[in-house]
Amino acid sequence: SGTISPIIANMNALGRPLEFNPDKVIDSAMEVFWCKGYEATSITDLLEAMNLSKSSLYQTFGSKKQLFECCLNRYAGWLYNNMEKQLDESTSGYDFIENFLDSIANTALTAEGAKGCLMVNSAIEFGQKDPLIAAAIADNLQLFSKLYIEAVKRAQKEGDISLDADSQIITNYLHVSISGLRTMVKAGADRKSVKATIALILKAIRS
């Protein structure tokens, strides 16, 4: 469900009801950042998308950077919840991994694929330039690592991945592979190319 700004929580605690739905305005801001990136997104872009005044934006979120961090956390929470549900409902750990990789391939040459992943996009855009954003990205990526290692260990118990394999190394490999696949798709790779790459990834984790 994502993370709401502490500033919003404080305002509500002080008995100052917001005149807008915080979830909706964060989702609107997230969409702009996701499509344009942090640097290319102007305050005007955000105000138009969120339908807020400049004073409301700053009073509620503090700054563009704090709003961006809020959007990152919301995106990661949304994606994590969806993936956790998929893992719970998957017939096996390996099926979850294969289906998740296939879902990335299925976004090839689509508007969704062209947007990429907000976490991957942000990691590439910021690198280690900003400690606050770098920490937010690292914390959220750690969430996904826990999900991947759960899937890998389950696949090992189910006999689809060797018990002799180091689950952490496989998890790291999956993390790098998933980021690479999303970048391929964002750059315009077709589904056939992405599927061929996925076949190699799956072969590697099973060997």
N, C-alpha and C positions, 0 to 999 in steps of 0.2 A: 504493500500500500504506500510505501515511500515515507519520507521524513518531512515533517512540517517544521518550518523555521522556528527556532526558539523564541524569536521576536514575536511571532504570531501567538505562540503559547502564552507568552508574558502578557500580551495585550488582552487576551481572553481572560487570563487569571485576574487582571486588574478590573475586569468588568466592563471592558470597552469592546462591545461587539463589533466585528468587522462588517463593513457594508458590502462585502463581496465574498464569494466562495473561494477560500484559499487554494483548495485542490484544483479548481478550474483555472485560476490565474497561473498557478505553477505549471500546470499541464500546457497552457498556452505559451508560457515563456520557454518551457522545455522544447516544444516543437520548433521554436525560432532558433534556439541554440543548436538543436540537433541538425537542422537544415543548413544553417549558415556558419556554425562554429562560433566560438566565444568572441574573438577579436572582430570579426566581420559583423557581429550583431551590435547595433546601436541602441542607445536608450530609447530613441524614437521608435525603433522596431518593436521593442519590448512594450512600450506604453500603448502602441496601437494594438498589438496582439492581446495584451492583458486587459485592455480597456480601463486603464488606471491613470490617474494624474501622476505627475512626477513626484509630488509630495507624498502621495499614498505609497508609491513604490519604495521611496527611500525610508519613509517612516516604518513601513512594514518589514522590509527586507534588509535595510541598512546600506547596501551597495549592490552594484551589478555583480560583483564577484561573489557576494554572499547569496544572492539570488541564484547564481549559476551553481554554487555548491548545493543549494537546496534542490535544484533541478536534477543534478547528478544523483543525489541520494534517492530522489523519487523514482528516477528512471531505473536505478539499480534495484530498488525495492520491488518495483513492478515486474522487472524481468526475472528476478530471483524467485518471486512468488509463483510466476508462471512455470518456470523450469522445475521448481521443487514439486509442484503439482504433477508435472509430466513424469518426473522420476518416480513419484509415488504410484502413478497409474501404469507405468511401463511394465511389460511382461518380464523384462530382464534389464540388468544394468547395461549390458552391451546394446540392447535395442534402444535404450534411452540415448546413448552416445551416438549411435548410427542415425537415429531419427532426428536428433538435434542438428547434426552436421548436414543431413539432407535438407532440413528446413532452411539452412543458410543458402544451400545451392538453389533452392526453389525461389529465392528472392533475386536471382541473377537477372539482369536487364529489366528490373522493375523499379518503380519509384521508391519502394521501400528499401530495396537493395542499394540504390544510389545514395540514400541517406547514411548508410552504414550503421555502426553501433555507436551510440553517444559516448560510451566509456572508452572504446578504442579510439574514436575520433579525438576525444579530449586528451587521452594519453599521448597521442601523436602530436597534437597541437601544442601542449604544454611541456611535455617531457618533465624535467625537474626544475623548470623555470620559476614556478610558484609553489612554495612549500605547502600552503593551505590547500590548493587544488590537488597537488601531487599526493598529499596525505589522504584526501577524500577519495581519489581514484584508487590508491593502494588499498584502503580499507574495504572499498566495495569489491575490488578484484579478489580480495581474500575471501569474501563471501562465496564467490563463484568457485574458487579453488576447493572449498569445503564440499560443495555440491558435486564437483567433478570427482574428487577422491572417493566420495561415498558411492558414486556410480561405478568407479573402477574397482573398488574393493568388493562391491556386490557382484560385478562381472567375474572377479577372480573366484569368489565362492561358488558361483554358478558354472564355472568351468570354461567360460568364454575367453578369459585372459589368464595367462599362466600365473600360478601362485608364486613362482620363483621371481617374477618381475617385481621391480620396486614400484609400488603404487604411487609414490610421490613423484618419481621421475616421469611416469606415464601421465600423471596429472599435469605436470609442468609442460610436457610435450603437447597435451591436448589444449592447454591454455594458449600456447604459442600458435598452434595450428588453427584454432578458432579465430584468433585475432588476424592471422594471415588470410584465412578464407574470407572474412568480412572485408578485409582490405582489397582482396582480389575482386570481390563482387562490386564494391564501391567504385573500383577503377574501371569496371565495365566488362569483366570476364563473363563469358557465356556459361550456361548451365553445364554443358558437356565438359568444359575445361575444369570447372569446379568439382563436378562429380568424379572426374578422373583423379583429381588431387585427393579427394576424400577416400577413394579406394586405396590409395597408398597409405594414407594416415591410418585407416582401419587395419590394413595389413601389418603396419609397423607395431601397433599396440597389441596385436594378437600373436606376434612372432616371439 
